[in-house]
Amino acid sequence: MPSPKVSRTLPPGLERLHLAWDLLVIVLVVANLTLLLFDSLFLLPPLNDAFAAVAPALHGAYDRHVHANFIEIDLVFVAVFILDVLLGWAAAIAERRYHRWFFYPFVHWYDVLGCIPLSGFRLLRVLRIFSLLFRLQRLGLIDVRRWQLYAFYAKYYEVFFEELSDRVALRLLSNMQEQIRSGDSLSTRVIDRVVMPRKQQLIQEITSRLEEMTGSAYARNRDDTMRYVSALVGRTVAESQEIKRLRKLPMGELVARGMETSLADLACRLVHEAMEGLRSPEFKALLERLTESGFDSWVQVDKRTDRVTEQVLVDMLELTKEQIAVKQWRNRYE
């Protein structure tokens, strides 16, 4: 059952007029459907005879005044229903309720079909039950979402469209797999049409990310890096045979510790200066050249890499198909 796309607050006077018109249409829909049902039963000989036997005066009055003029009476209802559709359409256009002005008759198709006055289409008047329910729902007199019938309808409506969309998606993915398997050098076409026109932008993006990653990693781990360098210098000095001989000399221990401290400070300073140099234009230019060389090697395609790329794409699509094939509605309703 459709609902307005946008909820708008109307002036009190217009709101009361809207409410009165809705109530009038509800009464007319009920009266018209009742009349259609009764007149259809009136045409059945057994029921007609039973009605004449039980209430002959009422039967004669109905036959002369209602059944004989049924078409004219029905056209009065049809005229009101057509007016209701036109007023609703005009209100929808004025309130910009839908994306296009001509959407209203398609959204309220049951109201439009219910306005056909031809005898062969009178049964379509039953479709105005949807309009009746919609108006009662909008007025707050009923809540169809709590009805078991609505829950049954909503469940199988969702199941139907989920199954339908899954079939369409699986068919589409299967066609894509067939095109990849039978096509010529997909990787070459992707590189030529997608990657290469954006080569410089990609290189700059990769360079910026590498530069940012290196700088941020050093900033977060600077203390750990310096402790590691100091420990490395200390182990190197301790394992040096020259330093071991130096320690055996008078005052050699003091000199060795001084050399170790100096070498550790020097190494830490060199590492720090090297990391700070990563932000220099020279390093950025070097990194761009290295990235470009790696980029050219990466986009180089041969038959082996092309087959691998196509197989990866086919397998990815197959995994997607397996995920789509899972019936999600079973998890919701079981």
N, C-alpha and C positions, 0 to 999 in steps of 0.2 A: 504494500500500500504506500504510495508516494506521499511525501510530506513536503511542505514548503522549504525551499532552500535557505531562506533567511527569515528569522523571526523579527517582525516589526511591530512596534507599539503604535496603535492607532489612537486618534482622538476619542474621548469617551462617547460623543454622539455618534461618530462613525462606527465605533465598536458595537454600540447597541443596535444600530441599523444592520450591521453585518450579522449579529447574533439573531435578530428577528428574521432576516432573510434565510439564514441557515435552518432555523426551526421551521419556517414555511416550506422550504424545499424538502426537509425531512418528512413532514406531514404529507406532502404531495407525492413523494416517492412511495411511501407506505400505501397511500390510497390508490395510486396507479397500479402498483404491483398486486394489491388485493383485487382491484377491479379486473386486471388481466387474468388472474388466476380464477376468479369467480366466473367470468364470462367464458373462459375456456372449458370449465366444468359444466357450464350451462348448455354448451353445445353437445354434450354427451347425452344421448337419449335416456339411458336409465336414470341418470341423476336429474335430468330435466323433468322426467315423469314423476320422480320422487318429490322434487321441489313443488310441482304443481299439485300433487296430492296432499302435501303437508300444509302449504300456504298458497292456495289458489289465487287469492287477491294480490298478494305480494308478487307472485309469479307473473301475473298479468301486468302489473304495474312495471315491473322490471323489464318485461318483454317489450312493452310499448314505449317506455320512456328512456330506457338505458340501452338495451340490446339493439333496438332498432336504430338508435343514434350513436352507436358505440364509436364509429369512426370520428364523428365530430367531437365527441367527448374526449377521445384519445388525442385528437389534434390540439385540444386546449392544453392538455398536459405536456404534449410535445413542444408547444410554443413556449410554455414556461421553462421547460428544460433547456431549450435552445437559448432563451434569454439568460438563463443561469450560466450556461457555458460562455456566452459572449461577455457577460459581466465579469465572470472569473478570469477570462482571458484579458480583458481590459485592465483589471486590477493587477494581474501578474505583470503586464507590461509597465504599468505605472509604478509598481513597487520594484521593478527589475528583479523579479523573483527567480528568473531563469537566465541562462547565459545568452539565449537568443529569443527574440520576441515570438517566434513561431513554434517554440518548444511546448507551449501549453497544451494544444490538442493532442500531442503525442504522449505527454505525461498523463493526461486525463482522458486516455483513449476510451475508457469504459463509459464516461459521460457522453462522448461524441457518438459512439455506436448506439447508446441508449436513446438517442434523439431521432433515429431513423423511423419514420412513421409507417413504412410499408408493412403489410400484414406478415410477410415472410420473415421480417426482421424484428417482430415485436418481442420474440423471446429474448432478444439481446437486451431488452429493458431490464432483465434480471441483473445485468452487469451494473446497474445503478445501485445494487446492494453495496458494491465497493464504495461508491460515493457516499451512501448512507453511513456506512461504518466509518469512513474517513471524517465526515462531518461530526459524528457523535464522538469520535476520538479527539478531534480538535476542540470540541466544546467541553471536553473533560467528563462527559457523561458515561463513557465506558473506557476500558483499557484493554485493548485486544491482545496486548503483549502478555497478559496473564492467562489467556485462554489456552486450553489444551490443544484446540484446533490450530491456533496460531503457532504454538510451539511445534506441532507436527509439521505444519507447512514450512516454517522457518528451517527446521532440521533438514528436510528433504530438498528444499530449495538450495540450501548451502551445499549439501552433498552433491546434487546434480551439477551445479556450476563448478564445484571444485573438481569433480571428475572430468567435466568437459574441458576446463582450462588445462588440466593435467594432460589430457590426450592431445590437445593442440600443442602444448609446450614440448611433449615428447616427440611428436611428429616433426616439429620445427628443428629440434636438436638433432634428430636422426638425419634430416636433410642436410644440416650443416656438417655432420660427420662424413656423409657421402661426398659432399663437395670438397672437403679437405682431403679425403683419400684419393679422389679422382682428379683433383686440380693439379696444376703445374706449379711447382716450387712456391709454396705459400710463403715460406720464410723470405725468399727474395722479394716477393711483392710487398710484404709487410715492411721490409727494410727500405725498399726504394720509395714507397708511397707514404709511409708513416714516419719512419725513424730518420732517414737521411735529410728530409726537408727541415727537420728540427735538430740537426746535429749540433750546431753551435749552442743552442739553448740548453740542450742536454749536457754538453760538456761543461758549460758554465754552472749548471745546477749541480752536477756531480762534484766539480771542483769546490764550490761553495760548501757543499755538505761535508766533504772530506776535511776542508779547512776548519769548519766550525766544529766538527766532531773531534779533530785532533786538539784544537785549542781548549774546548770544554773538558775533554778527558784529562788533559794536563792540569787544568785549573782545579779540578775535583780531586786529583790524586797527587798534587805537588809534594806534600809532606811525605807520603809513602814513597814517591819516586826518589826524593833526596835521601831518605833513610836507606833505600836499596842501593843507591850509588855509593853512599858512605860505607855501607857494609861490604860492598864489592871491592872498594879500594882497600878496606882493612884486610880482607882475606887475601888479596893480591900481595899486599905488603908483607903480611905474615908468612906467606909461602915463598917469598923471594929469598934466594940464597945470599945475595949481597946484603940484604937487611939483617939476615940472621948473623952474618959475620960482623956486621956493624954493631949489633947489640952486645957482642963479646968484648968490644973495645971499651976503655974507660969513657964514661959519659955517653956511651953508645946507645943505651936505652932511651935516654932523654932525647937524643938527636933523632932516633928512629920514630919516637912518638910525634915529634915535631914534624918530621917529614910526612908521616901518615896523615896528620891533621891538615897539613898544607895541600897534600895531594887530593884529599877528600874535598876540601873547599874548592880547589881548582876544578875537579871533575864536576862538582855540583854547579859551579858557576858556568862551566861549559855547557852542561845540559840545559840550564836555565836560559842561557843566551841562545842556544840552538832552538829551544821551543818558542822563545819570543820571536825568533827570526822567521817562524812559520807565518807570521802576520805581515811579513814584508812583501812588497810588490814583486821582488825577484823570486821569492819562493812560490808565490801564486802563479807567476808565469811558468815556472818549472813544473808545478803541479798540473797546470793546464796542458802543457806539452805531454806529460806522462799520461794524463787522462785521455788525450786525443789518440795517443799511440795505442793505449789499451782499448779504446772505443773502436778504432779501426780493426783491431784483431777480433774484437767481440762480434762485430757485424759481418765479418767475413763468413760467407755461407758456402758450404760444399754439400754434396749429396748426403753425406752421413749426418751432418748437423741439421740439414733440412728435414730428413726423415725423422730424426729425434724430435725436432720441434713439432712436426705434424702429429707424431704419436702422442706427444704431451698434450696437445690440444684435443685430440680425439679422446684420450683418457679423462681429461678434465670434463669434457662434455658428457662422457659416460657416467662419471660420478654425479654430475648434476642431474642426469636422467634417473639415476638410482634414488637420489634424494626426492625428486619430484614424484617418483612412483610410490613413495610411502604414502599411504592413505591417512592423512592427518585427521580426517573426520572420525576415524575409528577411535583414536585416542581421546577425542572429545566426548563421544557418545557411548563408549563401552565402559 
